[in-house]
Amino acid sequence: MPRHCLALDLKDDATAIAEYKRYHVKIWPEVKQSLFDAGIEDMEIYLLGTRMFMIMDVSDSFSLEAKAAADAVNQKVQEWETIMHRFQKQLPQSKADQWWVPMERVFTLAEQ
């Protein structure tokens, strides 16, 4: 199963971070469905200070580009993203319209 790992920062504001975490206790059903529809089989987000790390296990047909295109025309996903961007801070490596940035895998035990 393919895996994508991405990083993003949250703004350094304890109240905002707590609110961001509250939103993720139970994400909106339309957002959840958009993840499944795109071929995301499982997703986890971890937080250390303000740095977030996302792991997505996806189907063989999953495409980051296709997911972005579908999200762009999904009103509820756009509403969710607008709210989330209030809490998020783009990484220095981000492109102008990029929030989550793919990470480079540098080690895997299975290949040792």
Backbone as JSON, one array per atom type, in Angstrom:
{
  "sequence": "MPRHCLALDLKDDATAIAEYKRYHVKIWPEVKQSLFDAGIEDMEIYLLGTRMFMIMDVSDSFSLEAKAAADAVNQKVQEWETIMHRFQKQLPQSKADQWWVPMERVFTLAEQ",
  "N": [[0.84, -1.17, 0.0], [0.68, 2.14, -0.96], [2.23, 4.99, 0.61], [2.0, 8.29, 1.84], [3.77, 10.96, 3.23], [3.56, 13.98, 4.92], [4.26, 17.41, 5.85], [3.49, 20.22, 7.95], [3.11, 23.39, 9.54], [1.6, 24.67, 12.54], [0.24, 27.78, 13.65], [1.94, 29.53, 16.23], [0.27, 29.46, 18.77], [-1.34, 28.72, 21.53], [-4.11, 28.58, 22.13], [-5.29, 28.57, 19.58], [-4.15, 26.21, 18.57], [-5.32, 24.32, 20.26], [-7.98, 24.64, 19.45], [-7.79, 23.82, 16.78], [-7.16, 21.13, 17.18], [-9.54, 20.31, 18.39], [-11.34, 20.54, 16.24], [-10.51, 18.33, 14.83], [-11.29, 16.13, 16.29], [-13.67, 15.05, 15.48], [-14.07, 15.02, 12.31], [-15.74, 16.84, 9.67], [-18.42, 15.12, 8.04], [-18.56, 15.29, 5.21], [-15.99, 16.01, 4.5], [-14.56, 13.82, 5.44], [-15.67, 11.86, 3.74], [-14.7, 12.79, 1.29], [-12.03, 12.19, 1.52], [-12.01, 9.37, 1.58], [-13.18, 8.94, -0.95], [-11.15, 9.8, -2.61], [-9.31, 7.82, -2.41], [-7.87, 7.53, -0.11], [-7.01, 5.49, 2.41], [-6.32, 5.34, 5.07], [-5.46, 7.75, 7.53], [-3.29, 9.64, 9.51], [-2.49, 12.23, 11.81], [0.13, 13.8, 13.41], [1.42, 15.8, 16.1], [3.94, 17.97, 17.19], [4.85, 20.37, 19.26], [4.54, 23.0, 17.22], [4.77, 21.77, 14.81], [3.39, 19.67, 12.41], [2.81, 16.34, 11.31], [1.77, 14.3, 8.76], [0.5, 11.14, 7.91], [-0.47, 9.26, 5.22], [-2.07, 6.45, 4.13], [-2.69, 4.99, 1.12], [-4.71, 4.05, -1.75], [-3.63, 2.19, -4.67], [-4.34, 3.68, -6.88], [-4.4, 6.29, -6.06], [-3.87, 9.83, -6.27], [-2.11, 12.75, -5.58], [-2.47, 15.07, -7.04], [-4.97, 14.64, -8.3], [-6.59, 14.51, -6.05], [-6.3, 17.14, -5.09], [-7.5, 18.54, -7.2], [-10.15, 17.58, -7.06], [-10.82, 18.51, -4.53], [-10.79, 21.25, -4.98], [-13.18, 21.82, -6.23], [-15.07, 21.08, -4.44], [-17.34, 22.26, -2.32], [-17.74, 22.01, 0.51], [-15.3, 20.94, 1.37], [-13.64, 23.05, 0.66], [-14.63, 25.02, 2.38], [-13.94, 23.86, 4.85], [-11.13, 23.84, 4.54], [-10.6, 26.59, 4.45], [-11.22, 27.33, 7.06], [-9.31, 25.74, 8.43], [-6.92, 26.87, 7.52], [-6.74, 29.17, 8.97], [-5.47, 28.42, 11.28], [-3.11, 27.34, 10.48], [0.32, 27.46, 9.35], [2.32, 28.08, 6.67], [5.11, 26.15, 5.54], [8.57, 27.15, 5.08], [9.48, 25.92, 2.74], [7.25, 25.66, 1.2], [5.23, 26.07, -1.73], [3.52, 28.92, -3.15], [0.69, 28.41, -2.99], [0.58, 26.13, -1.49], [0.04, 23.98, 1.21], [0.26, 21.53, 2.97], [3.29, 19.81, 2.82], [5.03, 17.45, 0.91], [7.15, 14.97, 2.32], [10.52, 13.72, 2.27], [11.42, 10.38, 2.28], [13.92, 9.0, 4.2], [14.83, 6.75, 5.4], [14.09, 3.31, 5.83], [13.32, 0.54, 7.68], [12.65, -1.91, 6.59], [14.13, -2.15, 4.29], [16.69, -2.65, 5.06]],
  "CA": [[0.0, 0.0, 0.0], [1.48, 3.36, -0.98], [2.13, 5.88, 1.78], [2.48, 9.65, 1.65], [4.03, 11.65, 4.49], [3.59, 15.41, 4.66], [4.48, 18.25, 7.02], [2.91, 21.56, 7.97], [3.18, 23.99, 10.87], [0.5, 25.45, 13.07], [0.67, 29.04, 14.24], [2.38, 29.35, 17.61], [-0.8, 30.03, 19.58], [-1.89, 27.56, 22.25], [-5.56, 28.56, 22.0], [-5.59, 28.15, 18.21], [-3.78, 24.8, 18.44], [-6.37, 23.56, 20.94], [-9.18, 24.66, 18.6], [-7.48, 22.96, 15.63], [-7.29, 19.75, 17.64], [-10.97, 20.05, 18.61], [-11.94, 20.29, 14.93], [-10.12, 17.02, 14.33], [-11.87, 15.05, 17.09], [-14.66, 14.45, 14.58], [-14.09, 15.88, 11.12], [-17.03, 16.89, 8.99], [-18.66, 13.91, 7.23], [-18.25, 15.54, 3.8], [-14.53, 16.0, 4.38], [-14.18, 12.41, 5.59], [-16.04, 11.15, 2.51], [-13.8, 13.21, 0.21], [-10.77, 11.45, 1.71], [-12.25, 8.0, 1.1], [-13.43, 9.0, -2.4], [-9.87, 10.02, -3.29], [-8.47, 6.63, -2.28], [-7.12, 7.54, 1.15], [-7.54, 4.39, 3.21], [-6.1, 5.69, 6.46], [-4.7, 8.99, 7.69], [-2.98, 10.04, 10.88], [-1.75, 13.48, 11.94], [0.84, 13.92, 14.68], [1.8, 17.17, 16.41], [5.02, 18.21, 18.15], [4.93, 21.83, 19.3], [3.72, 23.54, 16.14], [5.03, 20.99, 13.6], [2.51, 18.53, 12.19], [3.27, 15.3, 10.4], [0.62, 13.51, 8.31], [0.75, 9.88, 7.22], [-1.64, 8.79, 4.48], [-1.99, 5.18, 3.42], [-3.6, 5.24, 0.0], [-4.87, 3.01, -2.77], [-2.67, 2.28, -5.78], [-4.79, 4.67, -7.86], [-4.42, 7.62, -5.45], [-3.03, 10.87, -6.85], [-2.2, 14.02, -4.87], [-3.0, 16.06, -7.98], [-6.4, 14.39, -8.47], [-7.24, 14.9, -4.78], [-6.34, 18.6, -5.07], [-8.5, 18.98, -8.19], [-11.47, 17.27, -6.5], [-11.04, 19.43, -3.4], [-10.99, 22.6, -5.49], [-14.58, 21.99, -6.65], [-15.93, 20.58, -3.36], [-17.63, 23.43, -1.49], [-17.54, 21.73, 1.93], [-13.86, 20.81, 1.59], [-13.1, 24.42, 0.6], [-15.03, 25.67, 3.63], [-13.08, 23.26, 5.87], [-9.75, 24.31, 4.34], [-10.56, 28.0, 4.84], [-11.16, 27.35, 8.53], [-8.03, 25.18, 8.87], [-5.82, 27.79, 7.19], [-6.64, 30.17, 10.05], [-4.6, 27.88, 12.31], [-1.91, 26.79, 9.87], [1.4, 28.34, 8.88], [3.04, 27.37, 5.62], [6.55, 25.95, 5.74], [9.39, 27.94, 4.15], [9.63, 25.17, 1.49], [5.96, 25.61, 0.51], [4.9, 26.94, -2.85], [2.57, 29.95, -2.74], [-0.64, 27.87, -2.68], [0.78, 24.79, -0.92], [0.03, 23.93, 2.67], [0.98, 20.31, 3.37], [4.45, 19.6, 1.94], [5.52, 16.07, 0.95], [8.46, 14.76, 2.94], [11.39, 12.72, 1.65], [11.77, 9.26, 3.15], [15.37, 8.82, 4.21], [15.16, 5.46, 5.99], [13.07, 2.33, 6.11], [13.91, -0.67, 8.25], [12.37, -3.05, 5.7], [15.14, -2.22, 3.24], [18.01, -2.85, 5.67]],
  "C": [[0.9, 1.24, 0.0], [1.21, 4.23, 0.25], [2.68, 7.25, 1.39], [2.66, 10.26, 3.03], [4.26, 13.12, 4.18], [3.77, 16.18, 5.96], [3.83, 19.61, 6.83], [3.06, 22.09, 9.39], [1.84, 24.61, 11.24], [1.07, 26.76, 13.59], [0.98, 28.81, 15.71], [1.43, 30.08, 18.56], [-1.53, 28.86, 20.24], [-3.4, 27.45, 22.11], [-5.97, 28.07, 20.62], [-5.26, 26.68, 18.01], [-4.84, 23.93, 19.1], [-7.64, 23.51, 20.1], [-8.99, 23.77, 17.38], [-7.66, 21.49, 16.02], [-8.76, 19.38, 17.88], [-11.68, 19.78, 17.29], [-11.65, 18.87, 14.45], [-10.59, 15.85, 15.2], [-12.9, 14.31, 16.26], [-14.77, 15.38, 13.38], [-15.47, 15.83, 10.46], [-17.21, 15.67, 8.1], [-18.31, 14.1, 5.75], [-16.75, 15.52, 3.54], [-14.03, 14.56, 4.49], [-14.49, 11.64, 4.31], [-15.12, 11.53, 1.36], [-12.45, 12.49, 0.31], [-10.92, 10.02, 1.18], [-12.44, 7.97, -0.41], [-12.13, 9.14, -3.18], [-8.95, 8.8, -3.24], [-7.58, 6.64, -1.06], [-7.77, 6.51, 2.05], [-7.36, 4.61, 4.7], [-5.26, 6.95, 6.5], [-4.49, 9.23, 9.17], [-2.23, 11.36, 10.82], [-1.16, 13.51, 13.34], [1.29, 15.36, 14.86], [2.9, 17.17, 17.45], [5.25, 19.72, 18.18], [3.98, 22.41, 18.27], [3.88, 22.74, 14.85], [4.09, 19.79, 13.54], [3.11, 17.61, 11.14], [2.06, 14.43, 10.06], [1.11, 12.27, 7.58], [-0.54, 9.48, 6.53], [-1.31, 7.47, 3.82], [-3.09, 5.23, 2.37], [-3.68, 4.03, -0.93], [-3.83, 3.21, -3.87], [-3.05, 3.36, -6.79], [-4.78, 6.1, -7.31], [-3.44, 8.57, -6.15], [-3.22, 12.15, -6.04], [-2.83, 15.1, -5.76], [-4.51, 15.89, -8.18], [-7.16, 14.79, -7.2], [-7.35, 16.42, -4.71], [-7.4, 19.15, -6.03], [-9.92, 18.74, -7.67], [-11.8, 18.23, -5.36], [-11.39, 20.83, -3.87], [-12.44, 22.86, -5.88], [-15.58, 21.48, -5.6], [-16.13, 21.71, -2.35], [-17.35, 23.17, -0.01], [-16.06, 21.57, 2.26], [-13.21, 22.2, 1.57], [-13.43, 25.2, 1.87], [-14.15, 25.18, 4.78], [-11.65, 23.81, 5.75], [-9.61, 25.78, 4.73], [-10.46, 28.14, 6.36], [-9.79, 26.85, 9.0], [-6.88, 26.14, 8.61], [-5.69, 28.91, 8.22], [-5.64, 29.74, 11.12], [-3.21, 27.51, 11.78], [-0.94, 27.86, 9.42], [2.2, 27.55, 7.86], [4.52, 27.25, 5.98], [7.33, 26.82, 4.76], [9.54, 27.26, 2.78], [8.35, 25.16, 0.65], [5.95, 26.53, -0.71], [3.8, 27.89, -2.38], [1.22, 29.4, -2.3], [-0.57, 26.49, -2.02], [0.79, 24.87, 0.6], [0.8, 22.72, 3.14], [2.08, 20.05, 2.34], [4.91, 18.15, 2.05], [6.93, 16.0, 1.52], [9.21, 13.67, 2.18], [11.66, 11.61, 2.67], [13.27, 9.05, 3.07], [15.78, 7.48, 4.82], [13.92, 4.6, 6.06], [13.76, 1.05, 6.58], [13.74, -1.85, 7.32], [13.43, -3.21, 4.62], [16.55, -2.43, 3.79], [18.41, -4.31, 5.65]]
}
